[in-house]
Amino acid sequence: VQVTESGGGLVQPGGSLRLSCSVSGIIFSINAMDWHRQAPGKQREFVARIFSSGSTDYADSVKGRLTISRDNAKNTGYLQMNSLKPEDTAVYYCSSANFWGQGTQVTVSS
């Protein structure tokens, strides 16, 4: 099983990024997919989840700014991040069926 995140980088406050999560080795379409993040010196925290049905759930801190989605035909999930804030700076991790990727760094700074 492979879970691979991409799309991180450096962005100014108020900017946008789209993270991608490519999953192989499992039946992606029947599994939920999560995004978590871990900021320096802090515990990993939940960001968003998309269920196999397409229903979504978000942490209160990101509601209205981050949008999770999935393309089952491509075995890929996404996290569209808008109106980014410095406190969004973290390593972002994707997981599905209890398999995790290595993370992608997002830095929000002027």
C-alpha angles and dihedrals in degrees: 000000000000128000114183127182124199140165102069124135147120118312135168121247110279092027132119139237134177118215121201129204118198116196128192135169097042134069094265096187095064096047132078117239126215137195119207130173138205122202122200110285093005136100121260110268136197116256109170145338134203118196125214087258091059094251114140140208129193140192110251091241093064104034112128094015106058125050125194121205141160141211107204092187088062096036086233136127129197142204114202108201119196133171090022120199131201088251089063088070107120146106107279119215130195123206137180130175088359093301116124136201127224094254137242124243120240117188121184110193142130 
